[in-house]
Structures are given as C-alpha cells and as structure tokens.
Amino acid sequence: MKCPKCGKEIKNVAEVHGTLKAFCALSPIEGLTAYSAYSISKELVCETKSKTKNIVHIKFSAGEERLIVHSL
C-alpha cells in the first residue's frame, strides 16, 4: 500500500479500529500488532487524517516502516 502523503510503497500494513488518534488503540492486541511495544523507538513520518480514517506512516529505529490504518 502506498502512503497517501509521501507516496512511498509500504509492505507492512496494520489496522486499528475505534480511534483515529495516532499511537493509540482501544484493543491492546491491535495496538501491539500495529505499533509494537511502547518501549520500541519509533517516529511518525506522515499522517493523513479525515473524519472517519487516519493513515499513519511510522518508522522504527531498526529501519522498518509501517502504515497503520485507523478507522471508526
């Protein structure tokens, strides 16, 4: 899937339901799957937010990148 903001192709995509807030999840399992453990270093690369969806592009310190699709 391509990041809608920067256009980079990202292979690893995760989904989070019920919240549009970046780095948050209502379900602990969804949060761990999407963002990994809290203590893992990561940075926000891009964020594209609408009223019903938020796509977050993050990069981990090891170089892995991931898109997280938040939806209500």
Backbone hydrogen bonds, N-H to C=O, Kabsch-Sander energy under -0.5 kcal/mol:
donor,donor_aa,acceptor,acceptor_aa,energy
3,C,8,K,-2.5
7,G,3,C,-1.8
10,I,1,M,-3.0
10,I,8,K,-0.5
13,V,11,K,-0.7
14,A,67,L,-2.6
16,V,69,V,-2.5
18,G,71,S,-2.6
19,T,71,S,-0.6
24,C,21,K,-1.4
26,L,17,H,-0.6
31,G,27,S,-2.4
32,L,28,P,-2.4
33,T,29,I,-2.5
34,A,30,E,-2.7
35,Y,31,G,-2.9
36,S,31,G,-0.5
36,S,32,L,-1.5
40,I,37,A,-1.6
43,E,59,K,-2.4
45,V,43,E,-0.5
45,V,57,H,-3.3
46,C,57,H,-1.5
48,T,55,I,-2.3
49,K,47,E,-0.5
50,S,53,K,-3.2
54,N,70,H,-2.2
55,I,48,T,-2.7
56,V,54,N,-0.6
56,V,68,I,-2.9
57,H,46,C,-2.7
58,I,56,V,-0.6
58,I,66,R,-2.8
59,K,43,E,-2.3
60,F,64,E,-3.1
61,S,41,S,-2.0
63,G,60,F,-2.2
66,R,58,I,-2.2
67,L,12,N,-2.4
68,I,56,V,-2.9
69,V,14,A,-2.9
70,H,54,N,-3.6
70,H,68,I,-0.7
71,S,16,V,-2.1
72,L,52,T,-1.4
